[in-house]
Amino acid sequence: MNVLLIYPLFPKTFWSFEKTLELVGRKAMLPPLGLVTVAAILPQTWDYRLCDRNISEISEADWDWAELVILSGMIVQRDDFTAQIRAAKARGKLVAVGGPYPTSIPEEMSAAGADFLILDEGELTLPMFVEAIESGATSGTFRSGEKPDVTTTPVPRYDLLDLNAYTEMSVQFSRGCPFQCEFCDIIVLYGRKPRTKAPEQLLAELQALYDLGWRRSIFLVDDNFIGNKRNVKLLLKALIPWMKERGYPFSINTEASVDLAQDVELMESMVEAGFSSVFLGIETPDEGSLEVTRKFQNTRDPLSESVQAIIHSGLRVMAGFIVGFDGEKTGAGQRIVEFVEKTTIPTAFFSMLQALPNTALWHRLEREGRLLEGDVDKMGNQTNLINFIPTRPIEEIAQEYIDGFWQLYDPIKFMDRVYHHVRTFEAAPQRQARRQVKKAFKAAGKDPQPFDFSILRALGIIAWRQGVVRKTRFKFWGYLWSLWRSQPDSIVSFLSVCAQIEHFIEYRSIVKDQIEAQLAVYVAQKAKHDAEQPAIAA
């Protein structure tokens, strides 16, 4: 069986980083981990080709070769996802789909022409699909109400990837999150009981990447890496010597809940194991909004102190923020900006609240008659308005959002945050000890890697744009000089994070233009909704 695995296009978003990727000659941030895991679960007697549409087109030779086409992706990829289903069916191919988008809205997959719906988690539903197709079935839907034991998941087929195309590599340790945030679809898809792989499993995956020559960043895609702290600590205990023996071949990034700050031992172990940054779902500094959305874990300690504790441990912090919660007071957007400035978080993921299908928020708003019709592919994209009727004027929320985005990614303010943030996390003892191990490993001539000239080119472009062309020129050289004198080893981190502004300068203009353009449409849509539901509108 010749199987063509297709990963649909992403639209331009906060996380697409096109301009930053151009600097280092890469085509995408992350590869499709789901599809290479699918390829490992399916029969190894089948032949596989992978086409990530974010880095290459599908050739007619690939279409001709394929007997079966499998697609996976997220809601934000909807347009290209459905287009590729139609393209495959136009060529007479059997089409199977799975992943978060088909699992959330399977009816759209059937409408687009998919033959097989492989829903929920593949460890359970892919064997059902294989049994059906090997018995001659040409259509079917496969679901499981259970959650699989991920200790049975095989090492993903990383060999199917074009490793040179990506800046980071995706790896997964756990699925599920113990919390109950109202807007989150992770607990809908994967449950509230975090399931983890065994430490030796994850080390086998890292070894596979190491053997393939990967030496750049690893992104642990867990939606809450510390959801099962006991198992995380067992993993770190095994990971620390593995990383040290190989001279820290990767830096590791992940996502975690803010309560990470309560466990000093865990933070220090993460840094010692090679973790460099962590994405936090902060959402808002307004405690009332956190309670409304059931994000109670963010109300137990002062948020700013928690963030500072994580930074001081040696972890660079990225964070998500949202405006548009019910009962939100005027000025929520500005309070987020002030919080980001106070905590020096460079990369602040800022968006308006979206009700995702089948979440607790979705069902509540549906009961209240407040959901608005619209394209689901717009969910999760920062260039789109709220898809429901909020409790304060949409014009006010949208303007705060635009103003906040504009302030957060002002080049000077961004650079100020980068400098102070880098000074803090690079000074952590575990970070410095890790650096010494890596230097000793290189000095011994172990595992030498060729110099990457694309990095040199990127640094030159950053120096020209931010140190000569833009208004940041004086601060750029001043900060570099300060770091050279006091923390020379932190210069690479400083320049690497500074590079992100190349994406955000353009993206904040896109956000402003598209949000303003959509306001008139939204107002008309709300007027129609109010006319149809006068009692609710009153």
N, C-alpha and C positions, 0 to 999 in steps of 0.2 A: 504494500500500500504506500503510494507516494502522497505525503501530507504536506501541504503548504500552510504554514502558520503566518497569519497576518496580524500586525499590530497597527491600528488606525492612527491617523494624524491627530496631533493635539493642536488646538488653536493657540494663538499667541496669548500667554497668560503671565501672571506674576512669576511663575516658576520655570518658564520656558527659556529665559536667559539667552536669547538669540545673540545679542551683541557681545555678551561675555564669552559665549561659546566661540564666536568668531575670533576672539583674541587668541585662543589656544588651539584653534584648528580642529575643534570637535563639532559633531553634528547634533548631539542630543545629550541631555543631562544623565538620564538613566535608561537602561535597557528594559524590555518587557519580561520581568522575572516570572510572571504568571505563565507565559507561553513556554519558556524554557523548562519550567517545572512540569507543565502539561506534557511536553515532549519526553520527559524522564519517566512519567507515570504510564504513558501509553506504551504499547508493545515495542520493544527495541529491535524487533525484526522488521518494523516499518521504517521507511526512509523519510527524512524530514528536511525541509528548507524553511528558513525563517526570513520574512520580509518585514522589517520595521519601517513603516511608511514615513517615519520622521527622519530617516537617514537615506532612504533609497526608494525608487519606484519599483513596481512589480513588472517584470519583463514578460512578454508574450511567451517566451520560452518557459518561464516559471508556471504560467497558467496552463500551457500545454502539458507540462510534466505532471501537474497535480491531478490526483484522483479524488482527493478530499481536501477541502479548505476549512481551516479552523481559525476563528477570530476570537479575540478577547480584548476587553478594554473597559473604560469608565464612561460615565454619563457625559462628561465634557467632550469625549471623542465621538459623540453621536453622529454628526454629519458624515464623517468619513467612514465610520463603522457601517452604517446602513448603505452607503454608496458602494463599499467593497462587497457587501452581501449581494447587491444587485449586479455588480460586475461579474462576480463568480457565477451567479445563476444564469446570466446572459451567455456564459460560455459552457453551460450545461454541467456545472460542477455540483457535487454534494457539498452542502455547507453546514458546519456545526459551529455554535457560538457558546461562549461561557464568560464568566468573570462578573465583576460588580454590576455593570450596566445591564446585561441580560438577566441577571438574577433579580435586580430591582424592578425592571420593567419588561418582562418576557414577552408581553403582547406586541411590543414594538418590533421584536425580533421576528416573530411570526409574520407580521404585516410586511416586513422588508423582504421576506422570502426564505429565511433560514429553515433548513430541513430538520436539524437536531438542536434542541436546547439542552445544554449540559449545565445545569444550574447548581447553586450552592457550592460546596467545596469539592474539588476534583478528585481527591483521594477516594471518595465514596461514589461519586457519580460517573467518573470516567470509566471505571470497570463495567458499569451498567451499559454505557455507550458502546464500549468495545464488544461486549457480548451481543448487543443488538446488531451492530454493523457486520460482525462476522457471521451472523445468522441470516444476513441478506436484507435487513431492514433498511428502508430509505428515508425514514423520518421517525421522530420520537422526542419525548421530553423526559428528562431524567432529573429527579429531585431526591433529596434526603433530608429528613427532619433532624437527623443526628449531626453532631460535630465530630470530625475525624480526629484520631490520635495522630498528631503530626510527627510523632517519632517514627512513623512508617514512611514518611515522605522521602523519596530518593534525592540524591544530589542533582540539582538542575543541570540541564544540558547547556552549560556555558559555552561549550565548543561550537554551538550554532551561531553565536554572536560575532559581529564584527567589533572586536574589543577596542580598536583604534577610534571608533566613532563616538565613544562615550567618555564623559568626564568622571563619572562615578559608576560603581557596580552595585547592583541590588542584591541583598541577601536578607533572608527572613529567619528570625528565631522564634517568634511567637505570633499567635493570632488571638484576638479578643481583648477586651478591656473591662476592668471591674466596675467602672463608673457608669453613670446614667445620664450623661449630658443629653438634653432634650433634642438638640439639633443634629446629633451625631448618627450617621448610618453604620458606623463600624460595629456597634453592638447589635444592630439589626442583622448585619451580614455574618458576623463571626461570634456573636454571643458575649456574655459578660464574664465568662470563666476563661481567663487566659490559659491557652494551651501552648506549651513550649516544646521545642526539639531537645534532644539530649545534647550535652556539651560536645561529645565526640562527633555527633552529626554536623554541628556547625563548623567544627574544626575541619571535618572532611570537605565541606564546601569551600572553606577558605583555602585549604590545601589544593583543591582542584583549580581554583583561580590562580594561586601562587604558581602552580605547575604550568599553567597556560601563559605565564609571564606577566600577569596583572600586578602593577605596583602603585596604582593610584588609590583614590578614596573608595571606601566601602560605605554604602548607605544601608544600614539595618532598617528595613522598611516597616518594622513593627509599629503599629499605631500607638502603642504605649509599651515601650521596651521594659519598663519596670513594673508592669502589671502583676507579674509573679516574682516578687523580689527574692524569694528563696531560690528559685531556679536560676534567676539572673546571677546571683552570687556564686552559684555552683559553676555556671558558665565562665564567669570572670576568673575564677580560681584556676580553671583549665586554660583560659585564653592568655593570661598574663605570661606564663613561661613560653607558650607557643610563639607569641609575638616577640619576646625578648630573644629567643633562639634564632630568629630570622631577621633580627635588626629592625623590627617594626616596619614591615614592608608596606603596610597600609595605614592610613588614618581612617578612623571609623566615626560615622555620624549617625544619629538616630533621633527618634521622637520619644518624649517621656512626659509624664504629668508633673506638675509643679511640686508635688510632695517629695520629689527626688531630693529637694533641699533639706529635708528632715533627716536624711541618712548620710552622714559624713563619710562613713566607711564605704558605702556604695559609690559615692561620687569619686572618692580617691581611687578606688579599685577600677572604676571605669577609665579614668585618666591613665592609670598605670597600664591598663590593657590596650591602650591606643585610641581611646575615644577622644575626638577633638571638638565636636560640637553636638548640641542637642536642641531640638525644636520643641518649644513649650506651647501648649494651648492655653494662653493666658486669657484671651477673649476680651476682657475689659477690666479696668481697675474699679468699676462700680459694683460694690458688693450686692446691691439690690438686683442688678441684672444677672449676676452670677447665680443668685438664689432662684430667680425666675426660670433660668435655663437648667437648673439642677446641677450646676457645676460646683457642688459644695466643697470639693477638695481644694478649690482655690480660695476658700474663705477662712481656712483654719489658721493661717499665719499671714502676717503682712506680706503682700505680694512682692513689693519692692525688695524687702529683706530676703525673701526666698530667691529671687533672681540674682541678687548680689552674692548670696552664698554659693550658688551654682557657678557663677563666673569666677569667684575666688578659688574654687576647687580646681580650676584649670580647664573648664569647658566653655567654649564660645556658645553664646545663647542666640538662637533665632526664635521668633515667637509669632503666634497668630493672634490677631485682634479683630473684633467684629463690632459693627454698629447696627442698630435696628431692633434690639430686644424690646419685648413688651414692657411698658412702664418706664422706659428709658427717659432720663431727663435731658433737657436741652444742654448742649455742650459736651455730649459724650465723646464725640470725635476729638475735640481739643484735649479732653482729659486723657485720652489714649496717647496723643502726641506728647503731652507733658510727662506721662509715665515712661514712654520710650526714651525721651531725652534724659530723664532722671536716672534711668537704669542703664543707659548707654547701649541699648540693644541696636546693633547696626541693621540687621535684616528683620524688618517688621512686616509680616504678612497681614495686610489690611483688607478687609472685605465687608460687604453688607450681608446681613443674615439671609440665608436661603433655606427654605423648607425642602429638604430632600425627601424623595418618595419613601413612604413606609416608616419614617422616623416618628418618634413621639410628637415632635413639633408638627409634622405634616398632618397626623391624625387629629391633633387638637385644633389646628386651624381649619381643617376640613369640617369638623363638628361645629365650629363657630361661624362657618360660612365666610371665611376670610381668605381662602386660597384664591389666587388669580390664575387664569389660564395662561399658558406660555410654553415655550420650548424648554424641555428638560435639559437640553445640552448647554443651556446658559447657566445652569446651576454650578456653583463653584468657581465661576469666572469673575474676576474683579471688575470687568467692564460691563456688568449687568446689574440692574436694579433688583430690589427685593421682589419676590414673587408672591407676596401676600399683602394684605392691608395692615400696616403697622399702627401702633397706638399714638404716634405723633406724626405730623405732616411729612409726607415723603420728600417734599421739596427741602425741608429742613435737614433731614437725614442725608439726602444726596449732597447738599452743599457742604455739610460737615465732613462727609466722606472725601469729596474732592479736595477741600481745603487741607484735610489731614494728610492725604496722599501727597499733596504738593509740598507740604512742610517736611514730612518724613524723608522725602527724597530730594530735598534741596541739597546740591552737591557739597556745600560747606558744612551744613548740619550733619549730613551723613558722614563726612570725613572726620568731623569732630568725634562722633560716636565711635567710629572705627578705631581711632587712635586710643581713646581712653579705655575702650573695651579690650583691645589687644594688650595694652600695658598691664591690665589686671589679670587676664587668664594666662598669659605667658609667664607670669611671675610665680605661678603655682609650683611647689616643690616637685610634685609628681611629673609635671610637664618638663621641668628641667632635667630630672633623672632620666626620663624617656629619651630626651634629646642626646644625652651623653651615651646611652646605649647605642643609639643609631649611629652616632659619630664613630664610636669604637668599632662597630660592625663594618662601616665603610673603610676605615683606616686599615682594617685587617684584610681588605681586598675581597671580602665575601660578597657573592652575588652582585658583581658590578653591573650597573645599568648604563646604557648609552645616554649621553646628554640630550635632553629634549630641547631642540632649538626653537620650537614653537613657544616655549616658556620665555626664552630670551626676547623673542619678537613681541610677545604680549607685554612684558615689562617695559619695553621701549615705547610701545603705543600708550600705555598708562602714563608713563613719565611725560610724554609729549602732551597728551590731552589734559591731564590733571595737573601737571607741573609747569605747563607753558601756556596752553590755549585758554583754559578756563579760569574763572575767578578764584579757584582753589589753589592757584599756583604758589602763593606765598606760604599758605598752611602746609601744602604738600611737602615742600622742601624743608620747612621748619620741623614738621613731624618726623621726617626721615632723619634729619640731623639729630634730633633728640633721641630717637631710637638707636641710631648708630652709636651714640655716646654711652647710653645706659643699658639698652637691651638689643644688641645687634641681631641676636637670633630670632627676634620677633619681627624683623623687617619683612620676611616672606609672608607671614600671616597678615601683616598690615596691607601689603600690596595686593594679596589675593582677595581680601575682602573689599578693598577699594575698587577692584575690577568690577564688582557687581553694579556699581552706579552706572556703568555703561549701558546696562539694560534698563535700569529704573528711570533714567533721564528721559528716554523715549517712551517708556511705558506709562509714566504718570501723565504725559500728554494724551496718550491713547485713552486712558481712564477718563480724563476730564472731558474730552470730545465726545466719547460714546455715552457717558452717563448723562451729559447735558442733552444729547440728541434723543435719548430714550424717555426723558421726563415728560415730554408732551404726549408721547404714546401712552405712557403709564397713566397720566391724568385722564385721558380719554377712556382707557380701559376701566379705570376705577369708577368713572361716571356711569358707564354702562352697567358695571356690577352693582352700583348703588341703586340704579333704576330698577334692576331686577329683584333686589332684595331690600326694599325700603325699610323694613323693620330692623334689619341688621345695621343699615346705614344710620338710622336714627339713634 
